[in-house]
Amino acid sequence: MLSLNEIIKESVDIPCGQLTNPPRNTSDQKIFPPWSAIIKKEYDSTRNQLKIAGVIVAPNLIMSSAFYFVSNSTIMTISPYKYFEVTVGTHVWVPGVAGGEVKKFKISHISLHPKYSIGTFWSNTRNDQILFHLAEPVNISELVQPICLPTNQQIMDLILVPGGENPPPIITGWTQNYPDEFYLYLDLKSKSECIKRWKDLDIPDVYQNRFCATVSEDNNQTQCVRRDVATMRRWIDDKFYLAGQMNQLFSHNFTCTPGSLYFFNMFNMETFSWIRDTIRCGPSNFTCGTGKCIPLYKQCNRYRECPDGSDEVIEFCKYLYKCLQGEFYCGASEDDICIPDEKVNDGVKDCPNGEDEFDLVLTPGKIMFGTILALLTLVVGGYVLQKEIRKERRYTKLRDEEEAFNRRQRLASSPWKSDPSLVHIRQIGEGSFPTTVHEAHDLNQAPYAVKCVSIPHTLQHNQENLPSTSSAPVEAVIIAAVNLLLNEIEVLTKLSEISCDQLVRYYGCWAELEGSAQVVSRAELQAYVGQSVTGVLPTFTTSNTPLSHIFIKMELCDFTLQRYLYPEINQPVINQNQDIIQIAKSIISGLAYIHERQYVHADIKPGNVFCKALSSENRYTWKIGDFGLAAKMMPEGIEGPVGTKTYRSPEMIVGQRYSDKTDVYSLGLVFVELVQQHGSMFGRVDTFDAIRNCRDDEERLRYIGGEVAIGSYSRFVEVINTMLRENPDERPSSEELKWMEF
């Protein structure tokens, strides 16, 4: 294995990341990182200039957040390039005031990460990077130079190791109001702690492809590094290396005191390879996701040139198309020239440089043959027909290639292998650690959500996370964990016997062995789990094959109540003008149905309330989902797994048996969030604590009505107050709530 010095020596061939490690324990934490850049977009004299932060990653490349340019709620958009300008060598945001070697650059073009995807929530957006190609490279100096990029996994591992002999990482970037750049020292956290902190925050989508860090104890600033592409860097061997891009900040009132929590999107070696391929291809070429270089004018010309189709990504190209559908772009010239598709490869050069005849290679024999063929077809009136045939063949070939490529991609990424009629589209989220959720379409294009549970990973995860003080036998604990999944299937089956619009619909489940499909009974699965704890992975006698996955097929919804209550800036806009009383009544109807069927949900929270939106009709249906902790009602009450800490009832908190009234209490807390006038996702814990500390109904009613709802929804607030009584026997039932007027 290479030593640290040998790794570093191999990693760069140009000066990068050279900056004196900034002091700690100082009141002035301003910084002038030489890799800082500002991307500006000018429209015209009637519109303001827009700015986004960037990072110099190579002499001619500036990296920024892709979201700001290609999301549905985009701020900047991509095109046209001529309106963009990049400033380097400045450490202040205000126009006209700068320090260092200030220089402005035009850009030649923009590249989107070939695997960029925006998820259902901000927390599962992937590969959120975009590159701006400068028309000319920056002059490398002490004050203007790139940040260092890891060139192998060893450096990446060194960067993300908590503690160690190297100085702790820092985050640099702009503050909330853009006055200037400054830095914060951070304490990296282990992966297990990051996952725990993520779950404690009860974010709709779970921790994935990221790491976390907290502001160090000796930080003397209260401002936060907050805007745009604030990036974390690690100082190794006198250089700063790029490690991650800020994903989310959790702090009190947006002040960064010690302990404030940052989550970062983790850069991977694939991203760094893409950047290096882009450098290799140069400013006049587009870089495919496979590393292939193609002429820049071929990007977004409606003809796929890259093997992976990354040159024709619609989310990006919709801003760059220079021609209409059915037209061919001739390439860069003084005037953009478009010709009809039927003139492409017809034997006549219609573009100034012949770009439209890319399939035509002339030889004397071909010329003679073509002449004779043309005369014959003209005589019989078939010339037009020949062109149509040629055009159709080319389109058929392109369509077949694209379909084959997409089919290979879906098969490679699909967790299930047994049902070709269910086409995998994309991963849209994660549940518990070994669980992923995917969007799929059937052959009629009907959408579904498919929950995929890896059985081996479930067993491994629960074995690794057994409390050291647990007295329960390992076998019992692990079987209980897998039985939660089987319990969810059983509950969904029972609840779906009668259709209810206020529940996420269940369409069935299946299990797969490795490389095949087979329905596995509950007894077989328990036997499998029991054998696995011996350390030998068991197989099923019928096929001698180990169990691989269990799949649950459900209704695909559009967003959760969590996202409705706390919309993110980088997410598609949700209609915020829905009647909250109607939302509440819809959820109550769903809960009453669950209780009528003699089940307790046990994990009511905004993240488990889903919305099916028919925007064209301005109609929204709210549904309860995720029945992983649901339990059958018992006369003596229920004991066992309990729901999310933030929404637990008093009886759950103290470990007592609980009934359907525990769902009523949790729903009361959800309704508090519905009526709050100036709340935030992170202030709800304080609100809930204050509610729990109220001595009686009168004090609680006064607090909710006066300080949370601030005089609004007075009748609804009275109903909420009854739902939050400490004694479960004094709370209304869900059936009683259905008939209350509010």
JOLIN-V248255 format. One record per residue. N is the residue number from 1. RES is the residue in three letters. D_LAST is the distance of its C-alpha to the last C-alpha in Angstrom with 1 decimal. Layout:
# JOLIN-V248255
n-><N,N>
res-><RES,RES>
d_last-><D_LAST,D_LAST>
This chain:
# JOLIN-V248255
n-><1,2,3,4,5,6,7,8,9,10,11,12,13,14,15,16,17,18,19,20,21,22,23,24,25,26,27,28,29,30,31,32,33,34,35,36,37,38,39,40,41,42,43,44,45,46,47,48,49,50,51,52,53,54,55,56,57,58,59,60,61,62,63,64,65,66,67,68,69,70,71,72,73,74,75,76,77,78,79,80,81,82,83,84,85,86,87,88,89,90,91,92,93,94,95,96,97,98,99,100,101,102,103,104,105,106,107,108,109,110,111,112,113,114,115,116,117,118,119,120,121,122,123,124,125,126,127,128,129,130,131,132,133,134,135,136,137,138,139,140,141,142,143,144,145,146,147,148,149,150,151,152,153,154,155,156,157,158,159,160,161,162,163,164,165,166,167,168,169,170,171,172,173,174,175,176,177,178,179,180,181,182,183,184,185,186,187,188,189,190,191,192,193,194,195,196,197,198,199,200,201,202,203,204,205,206,207,208,209,210,211,212,213,214,215,216,217,218,219,220,221,222,223,224,225,226,227,228,229,230,231,232,233,234,235,236,237,238,239,240,241,242,243,244,245,246,247,248,249,250,251,252,253,254,255,256,257,258,259,260,261,262,263,264,265,266,267,268,269,270,271,272,273,274,275,276,277,278,279,280,281,282,283,284,285,286,287,288,289,290,291,292,293,294,295,296,297,298,299,300,301,302,303,304,305,306,307,308,309,310,311,312,313,314,315,316,317,318,319,320,321,322,323,324,325,326,327,328,329,330,331,332,333,334,335,336,337,338,339,340,341,342,343,344,345,346,347,348,349,350,351,352,353,354,355,356,357,358,359,360,361,362,363,364,365,366,367,368,369,370,371,372,373,374,375,376,377,378,379,380,381,382,383,384,385,386,387,388,389,390,391,392,393,394,395,396,397,398,399,400,401,402,403,404,405,406,407,408,409,410,411,412,413,414,415,416,417,418,419,420,421,422,423,424,425,426,427,428,429,430,431,432,433,434,435,436,437,438,439,440,441,442,443,444,445,446,447,448,449,450,451,452,453,454,455,456,457,458,459,460,461,462,463,464,465,466,467,468,469,470,471,472,473,474,475,476,477,478,479,480,481,482,483,484,485,486,487,488,489,490,491,492,493,494,495,496,497,498,499,500,501,502,503,504,505,506,507,508,509,510,511,512,513,514,515,516,517,518,519,520,521,522,523,524,525,526,527,528,529,530,531,532,533,534,535,536,537,538,539,540,541,542,543,544,545,546,547,548,549,550,551,552,553,554,555,556,557,558,559,560,561,562,563,564,565,566,567,568,569,570,571,572,573,574,575,576,577,578,579,580,581,582,583,584,585,586,587,588,589,590,591,592,593,594,595,596,597,598,599,600,601,602,603,604,605,606,607,608,609,610,611,612,613,614,615,616,617,618,619,620,621,622,623,624,625,626,627,628,629,630,631,632,633,634,635,636,637,638,639,640,641,642,643,644,645,646,647,648,649,650,651,652,653,654,655,656,657,658,659,660,661,662,663,664,665,666,667,668,669,670,671,672,673,674,675,676,677,678,679,680,681,682,683,684,685,686,687,688,689,690,691,692,693,694,695,696,697,698,699,700,701,702,703,704,705,706,707,708,709,710,711,712,713,714,715,716,717,718,719,720,721,722,723,724,725,726,727,728,729,730,731,732,733,734,735,736,737,738,739,740,741,742>
res-><MET,LEU,SER,LEU,ASN,GLU,ILE,ILE,LYS,GLU,SER,VAL,ASP,ILE,PRO,CYS,GLY,GLN,LEU,THR,ASN,PRO,PRO,ARG,ASN,THR,SER,ASP,GLN,LYS,ILE,PHE,PRO,PRO,TRP,SER,ALA,ILE,ILE,LYS,LYS,GLU,TYR,ASP,SER,THR,ARG,ASN,GLN,LEU,LYS,ILE,ALA,GLY,VAL,ILE,VAL,ALA,PRO,ASN,LEU,ILE,MET,SER,SER,ALA,PHE,TYR,PHE,VAL,SER,ASN,SER,THR,ILE,MET,THR,ILE,SER,PRO,TYR,LYS,TYR,PHE,GLU,VAL,THR,VAL,GLY,THR,HIS,VAL,TRP,VAL,PRO,GLY,VAL,ALA,GLY,GLY,GLU,VAL,LYS,LYS,PHE,LYS,ILE,SER,HIS,ILE,SER,LEU,HIS,PRO,LYS,TYR,SER,ILE,GLY,THR,PHE,TRP,SER,ASN,THR,ARG,ASN,ASP,GLN,ILE,LEU,PHE,HIS,LEU,ALA,GLU,PRO,VAL,ASN,ILE,SER,GLU,LEU,VAL,GLN,PRO,ILE,CYS,LEU,PRO,THR,ASN,GLN,GLN,ILE,MET,ASP,LEU,ILE,LEU,VAL,PRO,GLY,GLY,GLU,ASN,PRO,PRO,PRO,ILE,ILE,THR,GLY,TRP,THR,GLN,ASN,TYR,PRO,ASP,GLU,PHE,TYR,LEU,TYR,LEU,ASP,LEU,LYS,SER,LYS,SER,GLU,CYS,ILE,LYS,ARG,TRP,LYS,ASP,LEU,ASP,ILE,PRO,ASP,VAL,TYR,GLN,ASN,ARG,PHE,CYS,ALA,THR,VAL,SER,GLU,ASP,ASN,ASN,GLN,THR,GLN,CYS,VAL,ARG,ARG,ASP,VAL,ALA,THR,MET,ARG,ARG,TRP,ILE,ASP,ASP,LYS,PHE,TYR,LEU,ALA,GLY,GLN,MET,ASN,GLN,LEU,PHE,SER,HIS,ASN,PHE,THR,CYS,THR,PRO,GLY,SER,LEU,TYR,PHE,PHE,ASN,MET,PHE,ASN,MET,GLU,THR,PHE,SER,TRP,ILE,ARG,ASP,THR,ILE,ARG,CYS,GLY,PRO,SER,ASN,PHE,THR,CYS,GLY,THR,GLY,LYS,CYS,ILE,PRO,LEU,TYR,LYS,GLN,CYS,ASN,ARG,TYR,ARG,GLU,CYS,PRO,ASP,GLY,SER,ASP,GLU,VAL,ILE,GLU,PHE,CYS,LYS,TYR,LEU,TYR,LYS,CYS,LEU,GLN,GLY,GLU,PHE,TYR,CYS,GLY,ALA,SER,GLU,ASP,ASP,ILE,CYS,ILE,PRO,ASP,GLU,LYS,VAL,ASN,ASP,GLY,VAL,LYS,ASP,CYS,PRO,ASN,GLY,GLU,ASP,GLU,PHE,ASP,LEU,VAL,LEU,THR,PRO,GLY,LYS,ILE,MET,PHE,GLY,THR,ILE,LEU,ALA,LEU,LEU,THR,LEU,VAL,VAL,GLY,GLY,TYR,VAL,LEU,GLN,LYS,GLU,ILE,ARG,LYS,GLU,ARG,ARG,TYR,THR,LYS,LEU,ARG,ASP,GLU,GLU,GLU,ALA,PHE,ASN,ARG,ARG,GLN,ARG,LEU,ALA,SER,SER,PRO,TRP,LYS,SER,ASP,PRO,SER,LEU,VAL,HIS,ILE,ARG,GLN,ILE,GLY,GLU,GLY,SER,PHE,PRO,THR,THR,VAL,HIS,GLU,ALA,HIS,ASP,LEU,ASN,GLN,ALA,PRO,TYR,ALA,VAL,LYS,CYS,VAL,SER,ILE,PRO,HIS,THR,LEU,GLN,HIS,ASN,GLN,GLU,ASN,LEU,PRO,SER,THR,SER,SER,ALA,PRO,VAL,GLU,ALA,VAL,ILE,ILE,ALA,ALA,VAL,ASN,LEU,LEU,LEU,ASN,GLU,ILE,GLU,VAL,LEU,THR,LYS,LEU,SER,GLU,ILE,SER,CYS,ASP,GLN,LEU,VAL,ARG,TYR,TYR,GLY,CYS,TRP,ALA,GLU,LEU,GLU,GLY,SER,ALA,GLN,VAL,VAL,SER,ARG,ALA,GLU,LEU,GLN,ALA,TYR,VAL,GLY,GLN,SER,VAL,THR,GLY,VAL,LEU,PRO,THR,PHE,THR,THR,SER,ASN,THR,PRO,LEU,SER,HIS,ILE,PHE,ILE,LYS,MET,GLU,LEU,CYS,ASP,PHE,THR,LEU,GLN,ARG,TYR,LEU,TYR,PRO,GLU,ILE,ASN,GLN,PRO,VAL,ILE,ASN,GLN,ASN,GLN,ASP,ILE,ILE,GLN,ILE,ALA,LYS,SER,ILE,ILE,SER,GLY,LEU,ALA,TYR,ILE,HIS,GLU,ARG,GLN,TYR,VAL,HIS,ALA,ASP,ILE,LYS,PRO,GLY,ASN,VAL,PHE,CYS,LYS,ALA,LEU,SER,SER,GLU,ASN,ARG,TYR,THR,TRP,LYS,ILE,GLY,ASP,PHE,GLY,LEU,ALA,ALA,LYS,MET,MET,PRO,GLU,GLY,ILE,GLU,GLY,PRO,VAL,GLY,THR,LYS,THR,TYR,ARG,SER,PRO,GLU,MET,ILE,VAL,GLY,GLN,ARG,TYR,SER,ASP,LYS,THR,ASP,VAL,TYR,SER,LEU,GLY,LEU,VAL,PHE,VAL,GLU,LEU,VAL,GLN,GLN,HIS,GLY,SER,MET,PHE,GLY,ARG,VAL,ASP,THR,PHE,ASP,ALA,ILE,ARG,ASN,CYS,ARG,ASP,ASP,GLU,GLU,ARG,LEU,ARG,TYR,ILE,GLY,GLY,GLU,VAL,ALA,ILE,GLY,SER,TYR,SER,ARG,PHE,VAL,GLU,VAL,ILE,ASN,THR,MET,LEU,ARG,GLU,ASN,PRO,ASP,GLU,ARG,PRO,SER,SER,GLU,GLU,LEU,LYS,TRP,MET,GLU,PHE>
d_last-><69.5,69.8,69.7,67.1,69.7,70.8,67.3,66.7,70.1,69.3,65.8,66.6,69.4,68.2,67.2,63.5,61.1,63.6,62.0,62.9,60.4,58.3,58.5,55.9,54.9,55.2,53.1,54.1,52.7,53.4,55.2,57.1,56.9,59.6,57.4,54.7,54.1,51.8,51.1,50.7,49.8,51.1,49.9,51.6,52.0,48.7,46.6,46.3,48.0,45.8,46.8,46.2,48.0,50.6,53.1,56.8,57.6,61.0,63.3,61.8,58.3,55.1,52.1,48.5,45.0,44.7,41.0,41.5,43.7,42.5,38.7,36.3,35.1,38.7,39.9,43.7,44.5,48.0,50.3,52.7,54.6,56.6,53.7,53.5,55.4,55.6,56.7,58.3,60.0,57.3,55.1,52.9,50.2,51.0,53.2,56.8,56.8,58.2,60.4,62.8,64.3,61.8,62.3,60.3,60.5,59.6,58.3,59.9,56.9,53.8,53.3,50.1,50.1,51.1,48.4,45.5,42.2,38.7,36.3,32.7,32.1,34.2,35.3,37.4,39.0,42.7,46.0,44.4,47.8,49.5,53.1,54.5,58.3,60.2,63.0,65.3,65.1,64.5,67.5,67.1,67.7,66.7,63.8,62.7,62.6,60.3,58.3,60.0,58.6,59.2,61.8,61.4,59.0,61.0,60.1,56.5,56.5,58.2,55.6,52.7,54.3,52.6,55.2,58.8,61.8,60.4,58.4,54.6,52.8,51.4,48.8,49.9,47.9,46.3,43.9,40.5,42.1,45.3,47.9,50.2,50.5,50.5,50.4,48.8,50.5,48.5,48.8,48.5,46.6,47.5,45.8,44.4,42.9,41.5,39.8,38.4,37.1,35.5,33.7,32.6,30.9,28.8,29.7,28.6,32.2,34.9,38.1,40.8,43.9,43.4,44.5,43.2,44.7,43.7,45.0,48.1,48.4,51.0,48.9,49.1,46.8,43.1,42.9,42.0,43.9,41.0,41.8,42.8,45.4,45.9,48.2,49.4,53.2,55.4,58.8,61.5,65.2,64.8,62.5,58.8,57.4,54.2,51.9,48.3,45.9,42.8,39.7,37.1,37.1,34.9,35.4,33.7,32.9,35.4,38.4,40.9,42.0,43.9,41.8,39.6,39.4,40.6,40.5,43.2,43.8,47.1,50.0,52.1,55.7,54.8,53.4,56.5,58.7,56.9,57.6,61.2,61.6,60.3,63.0,65.6,64.7,65.0,63.4,64.7,63.2,59.8,59.3,58.0,55.9,59.0,61.2,62.9,63.7,63.6,64.5,61.6,61.7,60.8,57.4,54.7,57.3,55.5,58.3,57.6,60.4,59.0,59.1,55.5,54.3,53.2,54.9,52.6,49.1,46.8,44.3,47.3,49.6,47.1,47.9,51.7,52.7,55.5,56.1,54.1,53.4,56.8,58.8,60.9,61.1,64.7,64.1,64.4,66.7,66.9,64.8,62.3,63.8,61.9,63.7,62.6,62.2,64.9,67.4,66.8,69.7,71.5,74.8,74.5,73.5,70.9,69.5,71.9,72.5,72.2,68.8,68.0,70.9,69.9,71.0,74.4,77.5,80.7,84.1,87.2,86.7,83.0,84.0,86.7,84.5,81.6,84.0,85.3,81.8,80.5,83.5,83.1,79.4,80.0,82.7,80.4,77.4,75.5,75.0,71.4,70.7,72.0,69.8,66.8,67.8,68.3,64.9,63.2,65.0,63.9,60.3,60.5,62.0,59.4,56.6,58.2,58.7,55.1,53.8,56.2,55.1,51.4,52.1,54.1,51.4,48.7,50.9,51.8,48.2,46.6,45.9,46.5,49.9,49.7,47.6,49.1,46.6,43.8,44.5,43.5,42.1,41.1,39.6,36.1,35.3,36.1,34.5,36.3,39.9,41.7,38.9,38.6,36.3,37.9,37.2,39.4,40.1,41.8,44.6,42.2,40.5,37.3,35.7,34.9,34.2,36.8,36.5,40.1,41.1,44.6,45.9,48.8,46.7,44.1,46.9,48.6,45.4,44.6,48.2,48.3,45.1,45.9,45.6,49.2,48.2,46.8,48.7,47.3,49.9,49.7,49.6,46.6,44.6,45.3,44.8,41.4,40.5,41.5,39.9,36.5,37.2,38.3,35.3,33.0,35.1,34.8,31.0,30.7,33.1,31.3,27.9,29.4,30.9,28.0,26.5,22.9,21.8,19.4,22.5,25.4,28.1,31.3,34.6,37.1,39.3,43.0,45.4,48.5,51.7,53.6,54.7,53.5,50.6,50.3,47.6,47.8,46.6,44.7,47.9,49.9,47.5,47.5,51.3,51.4,49.3,51.4,54.6,53.5,53.4,57.1,57.6,58.8,56.5,56.6,57.0,56.2,59.3,58.8,59.0,60.1,57.2,54.6,50.9,49.4,45.7,42.7,40.4,36.9,36.0,32.4,30.2,30.6,27.4,27.4,25.7,23.4,20.2,22.6,24.5,21.5,20.4,24.0,26.1,29.8,32.2,34.5,32.1,31.3,28.5,25.0,22.7,20.4,18.4,16.0,12.4,11.0,7.6,10.2,12.3,10.0,9.5,13.2,14.2,12.5,14.4,17.5,17.3,16.9,19.9,21.9,21.3,22.2,25.4,26.1,25.9,24.4,24.0,24.9,24.5,20.9,21.0,20.5,24.1,23.5,20.6,22.4,21.9,24.0,24.4,25.9,26.5,28.6,25.8,23.2,21.3,20.0,19.4,18.2,20.2,21.0,24.7,27.5,28.1,31.2,30.0,28.2,29.7,30.0,28.3,31.0,31.1,32.5,30.0,30.7,33.0,34.1,33.0,29.8,27.7,27.5,28.3,25.6,22.7,24.4,23.0,25.1,26.9,27.8,29.2,31.5,32.6,31.4,30.6,27.0,24.8,21.7,19.7,21.3,19.4,16.1,17.4,18.6,15.4,13.7,16.5,15.9,12.3,14.1,16.3,13.7,12.5,16.1,17.9,21.5,21.7,24.4,25.1,27.7,25.8,23.1,25.5,25.9,22.2,21.8,25.0,23.7,20.6,23.0,25.3,22.9,24.4,21.5,17.8,18.4,20.3,18.0,14.9,17.4,18.5,15.3,13.9,17.4,19.3,17.2,14.2,16.5,14.3,11.8,8.0,8.3,5.1,4.8,8.4,8.5,7.4,9.9,12.3,12.6,13.3,16.1,18.0,21.7,22.5,21.2,21.5,18.8,16.2,14.0,15.5,14.3,14.6,12.4,9.7,10.2,9.5,6.4,3.8,0.0>
